[in-house]
Amino acid sequence: MGEDLIPILTQFHREVVLPDIQRVVGDLRAEMNERFVAVDAHFDAIYQRFDKLETEYHMLVAGLKRLEERMDRLEQRMDRVENRLDGVEQRLTAVEKKLDKEALRSELEALKARVDGLHEQVRTLQARLDA
């Protein structure tokens, strides 16, 4: 009797159990494939974002380098302007000193002329007194 059951069980397995297992495994495979496709799509989106971020990073680094170079040039120009201003200040100080000396000279000349005028008036007055 046990031997009679083996073909029946084999047939039952082939016709009932195996198709059910294949259906369940097929459904699981399909569901897993869908999930793998979704995960793969997420990875693709992440890689695209990383590519964009990397591109932006390189653009920012290049822009920052240009700004640093420009700042260096501006600093050099400012140094040259400061040096020129120092030279101008020195020359202005020298001119002011000269002007001060010339102003003093002209004041001295004016005072000398007034003194000469006063001497002349004193001589005139003395001549009147003597006469």
C-alpha positions in Angstrom: 0.0 0.0 0.0 2.9 2.4 0.7 4.1 1.8 -2.7 0.8 2.8 -4.2 0.9 6.1 -2.4 4.2 7.2 -3.9 2.9 7.8 -7.4 -0.2 9.5 -6.0 1.9 11.7 -3.8 4.2 12.4 -6.7 1.4 13.4 -8.9 -0.2 15.5 -6.1 3.1 17.2 -5.6 3.5 17.8 -9.3 0.0 19.0 -9.9 -0.9 20.8 -6.7 2.1 21.6 -4.5 4.8 22.4 -7.1 2.6 24.9 -9.1 1.6 26.6 -5.9 5.3 26.8 -4.7 6.3 28.1 -8.2 3.5 30.7 -8.1 4.6 31.9 -4.6 8.3 31.9 -5.6 7.4 33.7 -8.8 5.4 36.3 -6.9 8.3 36.8 -4.5 10.8 37.1 -7.4 8.5 39.6 -9.1 8.2 41.6 -5.9 11.9 41.4 -5.3 12.6 42.5 -8.8 10.3 45.5 -8.4 12.1 46.4 -5.2 15.5 45.9 -6.8 14.4 48.2 -9.7 13.2 50.8 -7.2 16.4 50.6 -5.2 18.4 50.8 -8.4 16.4 53.9 -9.4 17.1 55.4 -6.0 20.8 54.7 -6.4 20.7 56.3 -9.9 19.0 59.4 -8.5 21.6 59.5 -5.7 24.5 59.2 -8.2 23.0 62.0 -10.3 22.8 64.2 -7.2 26.4 63.4 -6.4 27.4 64.2 -9.9 25.6 67.6 -9.7 27.1 68.3 -6.3 30.6 67.3 -7.5 30.1 69.6 -10.5 28.9 72.4 -8.3 31.8 71.8 -5.9 34.3 72.1 -8.7 32.6 75.2 -10.0 32.7 76.7 -6.5 36.4 75.9 -6.1 37.2 77.4 -9.5 35.2 80.5 -8.6 36.8 80.8 -5.2 40.3 80.5 -6.9 39.3 83.3 -9.3 38.2 85.5 -6.4 41.4 84.8 -4.5 43.5 85.7 -7.5 41.4 88.9 -8.0 41.9 89.8 -4.3 45.6 89.3 -4.6 45.7 91.6 -7.6 43.6 94.2 -5.7 45.9 93.9 -2.7 48.9 94.5 -4.9 47.2 97.5 -6.5 46.3 98.9 -3.0 49.9 98.5 -1.9 51.1 100.4 -5.0 48.5 103.1 -4.3 49.6 103.3 -0.6 53.2 103.7 -1.7 52.3 106.4 -4.1 50.3 108.2 -1.4 53.3 107.9 0.9 55.4 109.6 -1.7 52.8 112.3 -2.3 52.5 112.9 1.4 56.3 113.3 1.6 56.4 115.7 -1.3 53.5 117.7 0.2 55.3 118.0 3.5 58.3 119.2 1.6 56.2 121.7 -0.3 54.5 122.9 2.9 57.9 123.5 4.5 59.1 125.4 1.5 55.9 127.5 1.5 56.3 128.1 5.2 59.9 129.3 4.6 58.8 131.4 1.6 55.9 132.9 3.7 58.3 133.7 6.4 60.7 135.3 3.9 57.9 137.4 2.4 56.8 138.4 5.9 60.4 139.3 6.7 60.7 141.3 3.5 57.5 143.1 4.3 58.7 143.8 7.8 62.1 145.0 6.4 60.2 147.3 4.0 58.1 148.7 6.9 61.2 149.1 9.0 62.9 151.0 6.1 59.8 153.1 5.8 59.9 153.8 9.5 63.6 154.7 9.2 62.7 157.1 6.5 60.0 158.7 8.5 62.4 159.0 11.5 65.0 160.6 9.2 62.3 163.0 7.9 61.2 163.8 11.5 64.8 164.3 12.6 65.5 166.5 9.6 62.5 168.6 10.6 63.7 168.8 14.1 67.2 169.7 13.1 66.0 172.4 10.7 
